[in-house]
Structure formats: C-alpha cells, structure tokens
C-alpha cells in the first residue's frame, strides 16, 4: 500500500463547495489536496450543468439571502481576477398570486439587507413582458442585480484558481473511512492511503454512501427534471434584457 505525504487539509469533492473550500484554504497557505472521482464540474455533480440561477429571495429564511449576497460578491471578484464573464446579470423575476406570503416575506428580507428590487403589479408585468402569459398572476418581484452563473465553467474556474494558489488535485474514488470517530486517513479505490490533519467531505448527494452508518438514513437526494424549450430562430423576445430569468 502506498502512503502519500500528509496534507493540512484534504477536500473530498471538487464541486462548488469543495472548490471554494480548497481555494480559501490555499489562500491561507494551507497544504490542500482536492480529491474528485469524476473530475471538476462533471455532469453528475449537483453544481454541474451549463447554468445555475443565483438569487437573493428565499422567503423568510434570511440566512440564505445573506449567504447568496456574499456568494455573488465572491464570484464577481473571482471572475474579475481571471478576466472571465461567467455571470450574466439578467435579473430574476418572481411571479405570485394575490397576497402570496412567501413573496411578502422575501420583499421584507430584501429591504432589510439592501438588495435592489422592484415590485410589479400585473399591468406593469404585461407591459414589460408581453411575450409572457400572466394568467393567474397578480404581482411580481424583480431582483435587478441577480442572474445566472455559467455553472460548469465557474466551478472549473474556482478549481484552477485553487491550483494556482498551491492546492493539488487528484482524480480518485475515496472509500468509506473506517472507524466511528476522527478521520485520520482515507484510502482510494486504487489502494492509496492519504493522511491529513483535517478532512472536508464536500460530496453532495454521495455523502450518504461515504458515511453509510451516519448519514444513509438522513440524506435523501431528490431528482429534479431539467427541460429545454426551443424558441423561434433569431427571436430576441426570450433573451435578456427583454426577458429576465424567471
């Protein structure tokens, strides 16, 4: 069995959480190793795919609004440093029926944290976006500075930046750690043992399989279908700024 040199921190998983964890640790001059079974930004990842909406509205759950504000700031700073345009400020539009409690809660939180937004009644919505059917809709909430991240490329960008700051990346499958207390080393499916002072398991929906005794009956990944709708060629009514992210 091969024994690898110890690291300060080993981050298992190089999706969005793993990549940013490794990046922040590398900036703090920690000896960091990222381990990823399928490679950064792969198609199986929760943070894979071409795009992800980044928005500030989460009803009354203001902790997510604060996190999202800080997240968008850091993404913008990263993209500016590497001169990549991987955030598109399309705006995000929420639609609701009359007296929607979640929409009202979102507006209160956005006001509290200074998030720029507009509230729109149905006549204004129909005037701005005539290409949309607003049947059943009475009001809308428009986040002017939110939008879309180019997810796959953005995660790859974070990984590359972590590598530039001294982190390392290894493509390997990690086996379930042994024991029930502190993790002192991990093993890969190729028989390599890797030791570190600390471990971060950013495995997303695979956490239940990595720690079956602890998490198998606590984590239940749900399936979300993704649909793509074609539009007429050269029809600009469904592209920003004519239409924000719904």
C-alpha positions as CSV (number, residue, x, y, z in Angstrom):
1,X,0.0,0.0,0.0
2,X,1.3,3.4,-1.0
3,X,1.4,6.1,1.8
4,X,1.0,9.6,0.5
5,X,2.6,12.7,2.1
6,X,0.4,14.3,4.7
7,X,-1.5,17.5,4.0
8,X,-3.0,20.1,6.2
9,X,-6.5,19.6,4.7
10,X,-7.9,17.1,2.2
11,X,-11.1,18.2,0.5
12,X,-13.1,15.3,-0.9
13,X,-15.2,16.5,-3.8
14,X,-14.4,19.3,-6.2
15,X,-17.8,20.7,-6.9
16,X,-18.8,24.2,-6.0
17,X,-18.4,23.7,-2.2
18,X,-15.2,21.7,-2.4
19,X,-13.6,24.0,-4.9
20,X,-14.3,27.2,-2.9
21,X,-13.3,25.4,0.3
22,X,-9.9,24.5,-1.2
23,X,-9.5,27.9,-2.7
24,X,-10.0,29.7,0.6
25,X,-7.7,27.2,2.4
26,X,-5.0,27.6,-0.3
27,X,-5.1,31.4,0.1
28,X,-4.4,30.8,3.8
29,X,-1.2,28.9,2.8
30,X,-2.6,25.5,3.9
31,X,-1.3,22.4,2.1
32,X,-4.5,21.3,0.4
33,X,-5.4,18.3,-1.7
34,X,-8.7,18.1,-3.6
35,X,-9.9,14.6,-4.5
36,X,-12.6,14.2,-7.1
37,X,-13.9,10.9,-8.5
38,X,-15.1,12.2,-11.9
39,X,-13.1,15.4,-12.3
40,X,-14.1,19.0,-11.5
41,X,-17.5,20.2,-12.9
42,X,-18.5,16.8,-14.2
43,X,-22.1,16.1,-15.4
44,X,-23.1,14.1,-12.3
45,X,-22.4,16.9,-9.9
46,X,-25.1,19.0,-8.2
47,X,-23.2,22.1,-9.4
48,X,-22.6,20.7,-12.9
49,X,-24.6,21.8,-16.0
50,X,-24.3,24.9,-18.0
51,X,-26.2,27.4,-15.8
52,X,-27.4,28.0,-12.3
53,X,-29.7,30.8,-11.1
54,X,-28.2,32.9,-8.3
55,X,-30.8,34.9,-6.5
56,X,-31.5,36.6,-3.1
57,X,-35.1,35.7,-2.4
58,X,-35.7,32.8,0.0
59,X,-38.9,33.8,1.8
60,X,-38.2,34.5,5.5
61,X,-35.0,32.4,5.5
62,X,-32.8,35.4,5.6
63,X,-29.6,33.4,6.3
64,X,-29.8,32.2,2.6
65,X,-30.1,35.8,1.4
66,X,-27.0,36.8,3.3
67,X,-25.1,33.8,2.0
68,X,-26.2,34.5,-1.5
69,X,-25.2,38.1,-1.3
70,X,-21.7,37.1,-0.1
71,X,-21.5,34.3,-2.7
72,X,-22.3,36.6,-5.6
73,X,-19.7,39.1,-4.4
74,X,-17.0,36.5,-4.3
75,X,-17.9,35.0,-7.7
76,X,-17.7,38.5,-9.2
77,X,-14.3,39.1,-7.6
78,X,-13.0,35.8,-8.9
79,X,-14.2,36.4,-12.4
80,X,-12.7,39.9,-12.4
81,X,-9.3,38.5,-11.4
82,X,-9.3,35.9,-14.2
83,X,-11.0,38.1,-16.8
84,X,-13.9,35.7,-17.4
85,X,-17.5,36.8,-17.9
86,X,-19.2,33.8,-16.2
87,X,-22.0,35.8,-14.5
88,X,-24.9,37.2,-16.6
89,X,-26.9,39.9,-14.8
90,X,-30.2,39.0,-16.3
91,X,-32.3,39.9,-13.3
92,X,-34.5,37.4,-11.6
93,X,-38.3,37.7,-11.8
94,X,-40.7,36.0,-9.3
95,X,-44.4,35.7,-10.0
96,X,-47.1,35.2,-7.5
97,X,-50.8,35.3,-6.8
98,X,-52.5,37.9,-4.6
99,X,-51.2,38.1,-1.1
100,X,-48.6,35.5,-1.6
101,X,-47.0,35.1,1.9
102,X,-43.6,33.9,0.7
103,X,-43.3,36.8,-1.8
104,X,-44.1,39.3,1.0
105,X,-41.5,37.6,3.3
106,X,-38.9,37.8,0.6
107,X,-39.6,41.5,0.0
108,X,-39.2,42.2,3.7
109,X,-35.8,40.4,3.8
110,X,-34.6,42.1,0.6
111,X,-35.4,45.5,2.1
112,X,-33.6,44.6,5.4
113,X,-30.4,43.7,3.6
114,X,-30.4,46.4,0.9
115,X,-31.0,44.1,-2.1
116,X,-32.1,46.1,-5.1
117,X,-35.5,45.0,-6.3
118,X,-38.8,46.2,-7.8
119,X,-42.4,45.2,-7.0
120,X,-44.6,45.0,-10.1
121,X,-48.3,44.7,-10.4
122,X,-49.9,42.7,-13.2
123,X,-50.4,45.7,-15.6
124,X,-46.8,46.6,-15.4
125,X,-45.7,43.0,-15.9
126,X,-47.8,42.7,-19.0
127,X,-46.4,45.9,-20.4
128,X,-42.8,45.0,-19.8
129,X,-43.0,41.4,-20.8
130,X,-45.8,40.9,-23.4
131,X,-44.3,37.6,-24.5
132,X,-45.3,36.0,-21.2
133,X,-48.8,34.6,-20.2
134,X,-49.6,36.1,-16.8
135,X,-52.9,34.1,-16.3
136,X,-53.3,33.7,-12.5
137,X,-50.5,36.2,-11.7
138,X,-51.3,39.4,-9.8
139,X,-47.8,40.6,-8.8
140,X,-44.1,40.1,-9.3
141,X,-40.8,40.7,-7.6
142,X,-37.8,41.6,-9.8
143,X,-34.3,41.3,-8.4
144,X,-32.4,43.7,-10.6
145,X,-28.8,42.6,-9.8
146,X,-29.3,38.8,-9.7
147,X,-28.9,36.5,-12.7
148,X,-27.2,33.4,-14.0
149,X,-23.9,31.7,-13.3
150,X,-22.3,29.6,-16.1
151,X,-22.0,26.8,-13.6
152,X,-19.7,24.3,-15.1
153,X,-17.2,26.9,-16.3
154,X,-17.5,28.8,-13.0
155,X,-16.6,25.7,-10.9
156,X,-13.7,24.9,-13.2
157,X,-12.5,28.5,-12.7
158,X,-12.6,28.1,-8.9
159,X,-10.6,24.9,-9.1
160,X,-8.0,26.4,-11.4
161,X,-7.6,29.3,-9.1
162,X,-7.1,27.0,-6.1
163,X,-4.4,25.2,-8.0
164,X,-2.7,28.4,-8.8
165,X,-2.6,29.2,-5.1
166,X,-0.8,25.9,-4.4
167,X,-3.6,23.4,-3.9
168,X,-3.3,20.0,-5.6
169,X,-5.9,17.9,-7.4
170,X,-6.1,14.1,-7.6
171,X,-8.7,12.1,-9.6
172,X,-9.7,9.2,-7.5
173,X,-12.6,7.5,-5.8
174,X,-12.5,7.6,-2.0
175,X,-13.6,4.6,0.1
176,X,-15.7,5.0,3.2
177,X,-13.4,6.0,6.1
178,X,-13.0,3.3,8.8
179,X,-13.9,3.8,12.5
180,X,-16.6,6.0,14.1
181,X,-14.5,8.9,15.5
182,X,-12.0,11.3,14.0
183,X,-10.9,10.6,10.4
184,X,-7.0,10.4,10.3
185,X,-6.6,9.0,6.8
186,X,-8.6,7.9,3.8
187,X,-8.0,5.3,1.1
188,X,-8.8,5.4,-2.5
189,X,-10.1,2.6,-4.7
190,X,-6.5,2.2,-6.1
191,X,-5.1,1.4,-2.7
192,X,-3.5,4.8,-1.9
193,X,-3.7,5.9,1.7
194,X,-3.8,9.7,2.2
195,X,-3.3,11.3,5.6
196,X,-4.0,14.9,6.7
197,X,-4.6,17.0,9.8
198,X,-8.2,17.7,8.7
199,X,-10.7,16.4,6.1
200,X,-13.6,18.1,4.5
201,X,-16.1,15.9,2.7
202,X,-17.9,18.0,0.1
203,X,-19.5,15.1,-1.6
204,X,-23.1,16.4,-2.1
205,X,-25.6,13.5,-2.6
206,X,-22.8,11.0,-2.2
207,X,-22.3,11.8,1.5
208,X,-24.8,9.0,2.5
209,X,-22.7,6.5,0.6
210,X,-19.4,7.7,2.0
211,X,-20.7,7.6,5.6
212,X,-23.5,5.0,5.4
213,X,-23.8,4.4,9.1
214,X,-24.0,8.1,9.9
215,X,-25.9,9.6,7.0
216,X,-27.6,6.9,4.9
217,X,-30.9,7.4,6.6
218,X,-30.6,11.2,6.8
219,X,-29.7,12.3,3.3
220,X,-32.3,11.7,0.6
221,X,-31.3,13.3,-2.8
222,X,-34.3,14.3,-4.9
223,X,-34.5,14.1,-8.6
224,X,-35.2,17.4,-10.5
225,X,-36.0,17.2,-14.1
226,X,-34.5,19.8,-16.5
227,X,-36.4,20.8,-19.6
228,X,-35.2,22.8,-22.6
229,X,-37.7,24.8,-24.7
230,X,-36.9,25.8,-28.2
231,X,-37.8,29.3,-29.4
232,X,-38.1,30.6,-33.0
233,X,-34.8,31.4,-34.7
234,X,-33.5,34.9,-34.0
235,X,-36.4,35.6,-31.6
236,X,-34.9,38.1,-29.1
237,X,-38.1,38.3,-27.0
238,X,-36.9,35.4,-24.8
239,X,-33.3,36.6,-24.2
240,X,-32.1,39.2,-21.7
241,X,-32.7,42.1,-21.3
242,X,-36.0,41.5,-23.0
243,X,-36.8,38.6,-20.6
244,X,-35.2,38.1,-17.2
245,X,-34.5,34.8,-15.5
246,X,-37.9,33.5,-14.3
